[in-house]
Amino acid sequence: QTLVVTHSNANNRPTEIVAQDLPLEILYEDEHMVVLNKAAGMVVHPAAGNWDGTVVNALAYYLPRSPHGAGELVNEDITAELEGLNANREGMDGEIVAFRPGIVHRLDKGTTGILIVAKTRPSLTALSASFANRQVRKTYLAITVGNPGKRVVINKPIGRHPIHRQRMRVVPDPTQKNSSGKSTEDKGNYKPGRRALSYVDTLAFDGKLSLVHVRIETGRTHQIRVHLQDRHTPVYGDELYGIAEWNNRLSKSYQISRPLLHAHQLEINHPVSGEKMVFIAPMAEDMTRIGDLVWPDGRVEQPAFFGSLEGKQV
């Protein structure tokens, strides 16, 4: 099965989403939506540099075979309607709309955890509204270098870095002065960031690394990674915002080359019934290995984080 989309092939851009038989861990599915535990290294939807091998490619293969029905992801007629619904969705950064049918939020390539995808037009509208209106409660787990602290509120705007365009940053207040009495920002080229609010709580600290719980009220691009970097406690393994020496150690000692960040829990109302639903996914195996070292009693105290519901060592 292939979802054909109606975009020109400028710059060798593909004109269809190719269905690919790729592994998906499905936490929940009905005729309206599917909830996944996304694997590390998997991009959510096709875009420049990753035209295939994405969650959308995998769903294009899986959904026609789903016992809950295919929905409308594989219906080419939905493409034009999706454009209007998706055009201004937060965090999508102006990418090709038709290459992300059903996508209402994203996780970075290296981030694991809960991802919700709509299967129908009404579900897409309802889920998009829930995210846009801050009616979704999203909590993450992260391994950080250093200790961010207990019950920390980070309320700092985020915008694109003016020089390194693939990166985001906390946008400084243009009224602030440096030690020389000069503004930290060029007011002539100043672009305000978008509001970003994160709640961070350290669960365990071994003197070097922490396992932290993060709840985000907003969903800016790279929000958690940027906020933790700004606090000088970056996500372990983060190639964009982390510490190279620590990242190299993680790669050499544990063969892990990704940010240790996981979307652990998501609370949302069902797009049709309105029923409150809570989805939980344990950390991936690589992150669990580091989590065990940082928090030896974690499997007993918070078994849901480690995928051991009875708190047993596995």
Salt bridges, closest charged atoms under 4 A:
GLU29 OE2 - LYS119 NZ 2.87
ASP30 OD2 - HIS270 NE2 2.70
GLU31 OE2 - HIS32 NE2 3.53
GLU72 OE2 - ARG121 NH1 3.15
GLU81 OE1 - ARG121 NE 3.40
GLU83 OE2 - HIS7 NE2 3.68
GLU90 OE1 - ARG134 NH1 2.93
GLU90 OE2 - ARG220 NH1 3.36
ASP93 OD2 - ARG106 NH2 3.86
ASP93 OD2 - ARG160 NH2 3.45
GLU95 OE1 - HIS45 NE2 3.10
GLU95 OE1 - ARG106 NH1 2.63
ASP108 OD1 - HIS222 NE2 3.83
ASP108 OD2 - ARG225 NH1 2.93
GLU185 OE1 - ARG169 NH2 2.91
ASP201 OD1 - LYS150 NZ 3.54
GLU217 OE2 - ARG195 NH2 3.42
ASP230 OD2 - LYS156 NZ 2.61
ASP238 OD2 - ARG225 NE 2.71
GLU239 OE2 - ARG225 NH2 3.82
GLU245 OE2 - ARG249 NH2 3.76
GLU267 OE2 - ARG137 NE 3.87
GLU267 OE1 - LYS276 NZ 3.55
GLU285 OE2 - ARG289 NE 2.87
ASP286 OD2 - ARG258 NE 2.84
ASP292 OD1 - ARG299 NE 2.95
GLU310 OE1 - LYS312 NZ 3.02
